[in-house]
Amino acid sequence: MSGWEQTHRRYQLVYGVADDVARRGQVALEEWQPEIEAEYGSTDAFLLDVRRRWDLAMAARIEDDRRLADVEAEVGRANAALRAVLVRFADHPALAGRSRTPAISIA
């Protein structure tokens, strides 16, 4: 298996799970657990990948003259499903103590 194949599988899995969590809540993650375990080995690794994707989206948009809240709002609009996962699982041990949880309000 090539690195590209793994990257593509993980992308599809992260956004598939995130969309489902945004619609149905935490139960969705539980139902995706076999696929998450097969691809990532653990929920922790999966959640850390979601956080990494969020952080990369933030870093790509941060500029010196922009407020962090404005950047976060823009990223939240573009990545609402990722934000939903991070908000719902903010207390999960893999995410606890990491950088701040994305704001719920994206106004």
N, C-alpha and C positions, 0 to 999 in steps of 0.2 A: 504494500500500500504506500502510495506517495504522500508526501506532506500536503500537497494540494488536495488530495482526496480527503484527508483528515480535516483540513481546514474547511472544506466545503460541507462535510457532514456536520461538523460542529456548528458552523454558521446556521445551517438549516435547523439543527436541534435547538440551539439557543433561542432563535426567533420563533420557532414553533411552540416551544414550552412557554416563552414569555408572552406570546399572544394568548395562549390558553390560560395562563395565570391571570392576565389582565381581564379576561372574560369571566373566569370561574373561581378565581382565588386559589388558596393554598392546596386544595384537593387536586387541582390540575397537576401540580408538581409531583404529588404522590402517585398519580396515574402514569406519569412519564418516567417514574423511577427506574424500571428495567432498562430503558434506552439510555438514561443518564448514567447508570452504573456501567453499562456496556461500553459507552464512549469515554467517560471521564474517570470511572473507577469509584467515584464518590460524589455525593451531593455537594460537599465542600468545594471540590475542584470545579464543579459546574458553576456554583455561585460565584466563585472567584473569577471565572471566565466572564460571567455576566458583568461583574464589577469592573474588570479590565476593559471590556468593550465600552462601558459607560465612561470610564476615565479617559480612554482614547478619544471618544467623541467630544468630551469636554476640552481636552488638551488641543484638539484640532481647531477649536473655535475661540480659544482665549487669546485676546489681544490686549495690549497695554491700556488702551482707552476704554475698555468694556468692563462693566461691573460683573462680578461673579454671578450675581443673581440673574442678570440678563442672559448670560451665557447658559446658565443652568436651565432657564425657562426655554430657550431655543432648543437645547439638547433634549429637554423633556418633551417638547412638542414633536420633535423628529424621532424620538426613541421612547415613546410612552410605555410600550410593553416592557422594555428593560427597566424603566423607572418603577413600574408596577412590581416587578420581581424584587427589586432592591428595597422598596418600601415594605412589602409584605414579609420579607425575610431579613429585615434589618437587625433583628435580635438573634439571628442564627449565629452560632459560634464562628463560622467561617467569615462572616461579615462584621461581627461586633468588634468595635475598636478601630475599624478601618475609617477611611475618610468619610465625611458626613454623608448621611443618607440624602438622596435627591429630594428636593422640596416637592411636596404634594401639589402645591399651587403652582401653576405655570402661567398665571395671568401676566 
